[in-house]
């Protein structure tokens, strides 16, 4: 399978998809004293759940050795907020999104928790993740879920792509 982006093609060597059947938990720096005492346990539980779901759905594989593209949908369950959520897609629905989705926790903290959980399973180390696409939102599933797609990229294609990008003027990179 090949995917074309910004005038370069990257061959995908292996493609793994799986679902973590619990809502996302954000990675946090526990040096801060303001952290609630249960948050480390919640993070550990989420990371263990992600590892178990990976092994149940993908199986034990040799971790991907090369560059990796990661796509993730972090979907929280509505929980008690479901009663407040408007049923229609009107201005009240947009207001609800801005009041709930565009809030903490940070998307990058969700991502870090998942990346750390998959070290040694999906890849050797999360520094292999060279391209990421992720989003957070809500879903009508009790507790939520995390949808994960991992793609091993062809190393030689990555080098060609980086060389091409290095030669582009800055304004063309984001065109």
C-alpha positions, 0 to 999 in steps of 0.5 A, a space after each residue: 500500500 502506498 500513500 501520497 502526501 505533499 508530493 512524496 510517496 511512502 510505502 507502508 510495509 506493515 499496517 496494524 490496527 486495534 481498539 483499546 476498549 476503555 477511554 483515554 487517560 493522559 500522561 502526566 508529570 508526577 513531580 507536580 504536587 497538584 496531581 490527584 493521588 489516583 491519577 498514576 494508577 489510572 495511567 498505569 491501568 490505561 497503559 496495561 489495558 492498551 497493551 492487553 488489547 494490542 496483544 489480544 487483537 494483534 498478537 505478539 509480534 516482533 516490534 517494528 524496527 523502522 520509522 512509524 506513522 501513528 494515527 489515533 482517535 482518543 474518544 471519551 465516553 460521555 458519562 454524566 455529561 451525556 445528559 447535558 449534551 444537545 441531541 442536535 447539531 445546532 449552535 447549542 451542539 457547537 457550544 457544547 463541543 467548545 465547552 467540553 472537547 476543547 478543554 483539558 486534558 491536552 491531546 499530546 498527553 493522551 498521545 504520550 501515554 499511549 506511545 509509552 504503553 506500546 514501547 516493546 510491543 508495536 515498536 522498539 521505542 516511541 522515538 521511532 514515531 516520525 509522523 502522527 495524526 491524532 484527535 480527541 472527542 466524545 463517543 456514545 460508548 460507555 467509558 470511551 475507547 481509543 482507535 489506533 493505527 500503526 504503519 511501518 514506513 519504508 526507511 528508504 522512502 523516508 530518507 527520500 521524503 526528508 531530502 525533498 522537504 529539506 530542499 523546499 522553501 518554507 512557504 511551500 512546505 505548508 502549502 
